[in-house]
Amino acid sequence: MHKTIICLTLGLLFILQPAAQAETKPKVQDLVTLSEGAEVEGEVVRLGDLFDGISDPGLAEIPVAKSPEPGGSVTIGARWLAAVAKAHGLPWQPRSRYERVNLTRSSHDIEADEIEVALRQALADEGLDGDVRLALDNPSLRLRIASTGDRSLRVVRMTLDPKSGRFLAHVAAPAYGEPLASLSVTGRAVELTEVPVLGRNVKPGQVIQARDIEWISVAANRLTRTTVTDIADMIGMSPRRPIRSQNLIRSTDLETPVLVTKNSLVTIRLQTERLQLTVQGRAMEEGAEGDVVRVMNTASNNIVNAVVVDESSVVAVPASTVATR
């Protein structure tokens, strides 16, 4: 806390009450001593805050100075104290010029988390009423008010850049009436959105399953038109290149997984209304589920077109069907 050595003149922080106002004199038996230190709650310093042993309550309540700001402190020197004691008829004299009293104004600190609550409400009024991440430029900021003050807050003014999320706000306490304390707050407000990501690293050729997917909150301004936001666009797909866990995924990062690889052995099924035949074949090219690939009958060496069903089987299709596809 900032400390100020009080000047011995009466024209600075403190205003001495005229002696004429001290109509009540202390009793002879009063043993008045200097207070070792005082914490003041109100806006004024009273005689009883400076001296102990004043038996008359009315005399002890006489205001003699203005209090420091909430949380602040001042040091009052011997000459000024002697002048106050004399003006009010107190039987006290300093034993040395080094005697003094330290006065502190009691206060309450409204911390950053309380200030954030008021900021979120003001941001909601500006249209950011969803899940918002606040990043204050000074996370340790606080608004100091008198201990007797109302801790409620209001945002007097808010300026927000919707594109960058940068804001400047003026916060005051209490929420209603004349402000007792105010503070300027700057930072960034970012709207968050939930997106699906992988919970493990996935390599090309591996098929993404529902159990591989997790949800994370990210800044909405990080998303692009190709960012995958629907798990239906991920399940059953395979990465074109390795995708690390928790990374945002683009639609261009995914492809339908290859089930049949070139030169792999497959079962060719030929289906008609009257019969179903199977024969072994060798894939002449790779294909994903539903792709039409060329397959060679290993018994006759004839090449047919077939639709990939899974990793080990294809269904032969007539040439007319292939042409239609």
Backbone torsions as a table, in degrees:
resi	resn	phi	psi	omega
1	MET	NA	142.8	-177.6
2	HIS	-72.1	131.7	-179.8
3	LYS	-113.4	140.1	-180.0
4	THR	-126.3	130.0	174.5
5	ILE	-79.3	119.0	-175.2
6	ILE	-69.4	131.4	174.8
7	CYS	-69.7	156.2	-176.1
8	LEU	-86.2	-5.0	174.7
9	THR	-84.6	160.1	-176.2
10	LEU	-93.8	3.7	-174.5
11	GLY	-92.4	3.6	-178.4
12	LEU	-100.0	-119.0	-174.6
13	LEU	-67.0	-35.5	-167.2
14	PHE	-107.9	143.2	178.4
15	ILE	-119.5	111.9	-176.1
16	LEU	-74.8	133.6	176.2
17	GLN	-72.2	138.6	176.7
18	PRO	-60.2	148.9	-178.4
19	ALA	-64.0	-26.0	-178.6
20	ALA	-63.9	-24.9	179.9
21	GLN	-74.5	-19.0	-178.5
22	ALA	-87.8	72.4	-176.8
23	GLU	-70.4	-28.3	-178.5
24	THR	-95.6	120.5	179.4
25	LYS	-92.0	148.2	178.8
26	PRO	-66.0	149.7	177.2
27	LYS	-68.0	154.9	-177.7
28	VAL	-61.1	-36.1	-175.9
29	GLN	-78.5	-6.5	179.4
30	ASP	-62.2	130.1	175.0
31	LEU	-106.0	97.1	-174.6
32	VAL	-92.0	126.5	177.8
33	THR	-125.7	163.0	-179.3
34	LEU	-79.6	134.3	177.4
35	SER	-65.4	138.0	-179.8
36	GLU	-73.5	-18.2	-179.6
37	GLY	165.7	145.8	-175.0
38	ALA	-136.5	147.4	171.4
39	GLU	-112.0	119.6	-174.8
40	VAL	-102.1	134.2	179.6
41	GLU	-95.0	-39.4	-174.5
42	GLY	-84.5	-171.0	-177.6
43	GLU	-86.4	-7.6	179.6
44	VAL	-126.9	154.3	174.5
45	VAL	-97.1	131.5	-178.8
46	ARG	-105.9	162.6	-175.9
47	LEU	-57.9	-37.0	179.6
48	GLY	-69.5	-16.1	175.8
49	ASP	-75.7	-23.8	-176.3
50	LEU	-96.9	-32.1	-174.1
51	PHE	-127.4	138.4	173.5
52	ASP	-97.3	152.7	174.6
53	GLY	94.7	7.3	177.2
54	ILE	-80.3	113.3	-174.7
55	SER	-79.2	-23.8	-178.2
56	ASP	-84.9	112.2	-178.8
57	PRO	-59.2	-36.8	-179.8
58	GLY	-63.8	-39.9	178.9
59	LEU	-68.3	-40.5	-179.1
60	ALA	-64.7	-26.1	-177.0
61	GLU	-87.8	-0.4	-179.1
62	ILE	-67.2	124.6	178.2
63	PRO	-74.9	136.0	-178.2
64	VAL	-125.9	-8.7	-176.9
65	ALA	-161.5	164.3	173.8
66	LYS	-87.2	137.3	179.9
67	SER	-72.4	154.3	172.1
68	PRO	-68.1	173.3	177.0
69	GLU	-64.1	153.3	179.2
70	PRO	-51.9	129.5	-178.9
71	GLY	85.4	-10.6	-179.6
72	GLY	-88.5	169.1	-179.9
73	SER	-143.7	155.2	177.1
74	VAL	-137.7	156.8	175.7
75	THR	-116.9	124.6	-176.6
76	ILE	-104.0	126.4	-175.4
77	GLY	-82.5	170.5	-172.5
78	ALA	-64.6	-43.3	-176.2
79	ARG	-62.6	-42.1	-179.3
80	TRP	-68.3	-40.9	178.3
81	LEU	-61.6	-40.9	179.0
82	ALA	-63.6	-38.9	179.1
83	ALA	-65.1	-41.4	178.4
84	VAL	-64.1	-45.7	179.9
85	ALA	-60.0	-42.9	-179.3
86	LYS	-66.4	-42.2	-177.9
87	ALA	-62.8	-28.4	-176.9
88	HIS	-109.5	12.6	174.2
89	GLY	69.9	27.6	179.0
90	LEU	-85.7	134.9	179.7
91	PRO	-79.3	70.0	179.8
92	TRP	-140.9	136.4	174.4
93	GLN	-135.2	142.0	178.7
94	PRO	-67.3	139.4	176.9
95	ARG	-77.5	-22.7	176.1
96	SER	-156.2	165.9	-179.4
97	ARG	-73.5	-3.4	-179.0
98	TYR	-93.3	-6.2	179.7
99	GLU	-66.9	143.5	-177.9
100	ARG	-161.9	167.4	177.4
101	VAL	-126.9	132.9	174.5
102	ASN	-97.2	122.8	180.0
103	LEU	-112.2	134.1	178.2
104	THR	-125.0	136.1	176.9
105	ARG	-89.7	120.4	-179.7
106	SER	-66.7	152.1	-174.4
107	SER	-154.1	167.1	170.4
108	HIS	-122.9	141.2	175.8
109	ASP	-103.6	125.2	171.8
110	ILE	-90.6	111.3	-171.4
111	GLU	-80.0	172.6	-174.5
112	ALA	-59.6	-36.5	-177.5
113	ASP	-66.3	-34.8	175.9
114	GLU	-70.1	-37.8	178.2
115	ILE	-65.6	-36.4	179.7
116	GLU	-61.8	-35.3	179.3
117	VAL	-60.2	-45.4	178.7
118	ALA	-66.3	-37.0	179.6
119	LEU	-65.9	-40.3	-179.8
120	ARG	-62.9	-38.9	178.3
121	GLN	-65.1	-41.7	178.9
122	ALA	-66.0	-37.4	178.1
123	LEU	-67.7	-35.2	176.6
124	ALA	-62.8	-37.1	177.0
125	ASP	-66.2	-23.1	177.6
126	GLU	-88.6	-0.6	177.6
127	GLY	109.2	-9.4	177.7
128	LEU	-92.7	77.1	-174.6
129	ASP	-108.7	10.7	177.7
130	GLY	-93.4	-148.6	176.2
131	ASP	-79.9	114.3	-173.0
132	VAL	-122.5	133.9	174.2
133	ARG	-99.2	125.0	178.8
134	LEU	-102.1	131.3	175.6
135	ALA	-125.0	102.2	-179.2
136	LEU	-79.5	140.1	177.7
137	ASP	-63.6	-30.2	177.2
138	ASN	-125.6	88.6	-176.3
139	PRO	-63.3	-18.3	-177.7
140	SER	-97.5	12.8	-178.3
141	LEU	-64.1	157.6	177.8
142	ARG	-156.5	153.4	178.1
143	LEU	-111.1	118.5	-175.1
144	ARG	-97.4	127.3	179.0
145	ILE	-128.2	166.0	177.0
146	ALA	-64.1	149.1	-177.5
147	SER	-63.0	-22.9	178.9
148	THR	-90.8	-0.7	-175.6
149	GLY	-83.2	160.9	177.0
150	ASP	-77.5	130.1	-176.3
151	ARG	-83.0	-0.9	-178.6
152	SER	-68.1	153.6	-174.4
153	LEU	-126.1	157.2	168.8
154	ARG	-145.5	148.7	174.6
155	VAL	-93.0	111.5	-176.6
156	VAL	-70.9	-40.2	-177.1
157	ARG	-150.6	139.7	179.8
158	MET	-132.9	127.5	174.6
159	THR	-119.0	123.3	-173.9
160	LEU	-129.5	132.6	171.9
161	ASP	-95.2	106.3	-175.0
162	PRO	-60.4	-30.2	-176.3
163	LYS	-73.3	-49.0	-176.8
164	SER	-92.7	-20.7	-176.4
165	GLY	83.3	0.5	178.8
166	ARG	-69.0	140.7	179.8
167	PHE	-140.7	156.1	172.4
168	LEU	-130.5	123.2	-177.8
169	ALA	-128.7	147.1	174.5
170	HIS	-113.5	116.5	-175.2
171	VAL	-107.9	137.6	-179.2
172	ALA	-134.1	153.8	174.4
173	ALA	-129.5	140.1	1.3
174	PRO	-81.7	-176.2	-176.9
175	ALA	-69.2	-26.1	-178.5
176	TYR	-130.7	153.6	177.3
177	GLY	85.5	-163.6	-177.9
178	GLU	-70.9	128.1	179.6
179	PRO	-63.4	133.6	175.5
180	LEU	-96.2	-23.0	178.3
181	ALA	-156.4	149.6	179.8
182	SER	-144.2	162.8	-174.6
183	LEU	-155.4	140.8	173.3
184	SER	-96.2	133.2	-176.8
185	VAL	-126.4	131.1	176.2
186	THR	-123.0	154.2	179.0
187	GLY	173.0	-159.9	-179.4
188	ARG	-132.3	135.3	176.6
189	ALA	-115.0	119.4	-176.2
190	VAL	-119.1	125.2	177.2
191	GLU	-76.4	134.1	-177.1
192	LEU	-103.6	153.6	175.0
193	THR	-141.3	152.9	-178.9
194	GLU	-90.4	130.0	178.1
195	VAL	-133.6	150.9	178.1
196	PRO	-83.0	141.0	175.6
197	VAL	-138.5	173.1	177.7
198	LEU	-85.9	139.7	176.5
199	GLY	-88.1	-2.9	177.1
200	ARG	-147.3	162.7	176.0
201	ASN	-71.3	135.7	-178.5
202	VAL	-126.3	134.3	-178.2
203	LYS	-103.5	160.9	175.2
204	PRO	-56.4	140.6	-178.3
205	GLY	96.5	-24.0	176.4
206	GLN	-83.9	143.0	-177.8
207	VAL	-98.0	131.5	-178.8
208	ILE	-78.1	127.5	178.3
209	GLN	-109.3	164.1	-179.8
210	ALA	-58.5	-35.7	-178.5
211	ARG	-69.3	-14.8	-180.0
212	ASP	-83.1	-8.0	-168.3
213	ILE	-102.4	136.8	173.1
214	GLU	-126.8	166.4	178.3
215	TRP	-115.2	139.4	176.3
216	ILE	-133.6	158.4	175.4
217	SER	-96.6	129.2	178.5
218	VAL	-133.7	160.0	176.9
219	ALA	-63.3	132.0	-177.5
220	ALA	-60.4	-30.5	-178.5
221	ASN	-75.5	-2.9	174.7
222	ARG	-85.8	-14.9	-176.5
223	LEU	-80.9	144.0	175.2
224	THR	-118.8	177.3	-177.9
225	ARG	-67.4	-17.6	-180.0
226	THR	-98.1	-3.6	-179.8
227	THR	-66.7	131.4	179.2
228	VAL	-76.6	122.8	179.5
229	THR	-119.9	-2.0	-178.5
230	ASP	-122.5	125.9	-177.5
231	ILE	-64.9	-21.9	179.0
232	ALA	-63.7	-24.2	178.6
233	ASP	-83.3	-2.5	-178.9
234	MET	-111.0	-40.7	-174.9
235	ILE	-63.1	131.3	-180.0
236	GLY	84.4	-2.4	179.2
237	MET	-95.0	167.8	179.7
238	SER	-130.6	143.4	-179.7
239	PRO	-72.9	141.7	174.2
240	ARG	-72.4	-28.9	179.1
241	ARG	-142.0	163.7	-179.1
242	PRO	-56.7	135.8	177.6
243	ILE	-117.9	126.0	-178.3
244	ARG	-84.5	152.6	177.9
245	SER	-56.6	139.4	175.1
246	GLN	74.5	-1.4	177.9
247	ASN	-78.9	145.6	173.3
248	LEU	-64.3	144.8	-175.8
249	ILE	-115.3	134.3	175.6
250	ARG	-100.3	152.7	179.0
251	SER	-61.1	-29.1	179.4
252	THR	-74.3	-9.5	177.9
253	ASP	-82.9	-11.5	-171.9
254	LEU	-115.7	154.8	174.8
255	GLU	-150.9	161.3	175.0
256	THR	-66.6	129.1	-174.0
257	PRO	-66.6	141.9	175.9
258	VAL	-74.3	123.0	178.7
259	LEU	-97.3	-39.2	-179.2
260	VAL	-110.6	124.6	178.4
261	THR	-98.3	158.2	-179.1
262	LYS	-61.5	137.0	179.2
263	ASN	74.1	4.0	177.1
264	SER	-79.1	150.0	178.6
265	LEU	-83.6	134.9	-179.2
266	VAL	-136.0	163.9	173.4
267	THR	-96.6	122.1	179.0
268	ILE	-92.6	125.2	176.5
269	ARG	-109.2	130.2	176.2
270	LEU	-113.5	117.6	-175.7
271	GLN	-117.3	131.3	172.1
272	THR	-130.6	-178.1	179.5
273	GLU	-66.3	-26.8	-172.8
274	ARG	-106.7	-22.4	-175.6
275	LEU	-150.0	167.4	175.3
276	GLN	-140.6	121.8	-179.1
277	LEU	-116.6	150.5	174.4
278	THR	-130.7	144.7	178.7
279	VAL	-151.5	154.1	179.9
280	GLN	-79.5	142.0	178.3
281	GLY	-140.6	169.6	177.7
282	ARG	-124.1	126.6	-178.8
283	ALA	-68.7	131.5	178.2
284	MET	-90.2	-10.9	178.8
285	GLU	-156.9	163.6	-178.9
286	GLU	-85.6	160.2	179.9
287	GLY	-162.6	149.6	175.5
288	ALA	-92.1	174.3	179.2
289	GLU	-57.9	128.0	179.5
290	GLY	90.1	-11.6	177.6
291	ASP	-73.2	149.7	173.1
292	VAL	-96.8	121.8	-178.0
293	VAL	-126.7	160.9	176.0
294	ARG	-87.6	132.2	-178.5
295	VAL	-131.0	135.7	179.0
296	MET	-97.7	130.0	174.1
297	ASN	-71.5	115.2	-174.8
298	THR	-69.2	-17.8	179.2
299	ALA	-83.6	-40.1	-175.8
300	SER	-109.8	-9.3	-175.2
301	ASN	64.3	12.1	174.2
302	ASN	-76.7	146.7	-180.0
303	ILE	-106.7	130.3	178.8
304	VAL	-125.6	162.0	173.4
305	ASN	-96.3	137.4	-175.6
306	ALA	-145.0	152.8	178.3
307	VAL	-94.5	130.4	-179.9
308	VAL	-70.6	125.7	178.2
309	VAL	-101.2	-50.4	177.1
310	ASP	-153.3	-163.1	-174.2
311	GLU	-66.8	-19.0	-172.1
312	SER	-128.9	3.7	-177.9
313	SER	-143.6	148.6	176.6
314	VAL	-136.1	159.3	177.9
315	VAL	-117.2	120.2	-179.8
316	ALA	-65.7	141.8	-179.9
317	VAL	-125.0	147.6	177.0
318	PRO	-63.3	156.0	-179.2
319	ALA	-59.8	-36.1	-179.5
320	SER	-63.7	-35.6	178.3
321	THR	-68.4	-39.8	178.2
322	VAL	-62.1	-41.9	-179.7
323	ALA	-62.2	-39.0	178.4
324	THR	-64.2	-40.0	179.3
325	ARG	-65.1	NA	NA
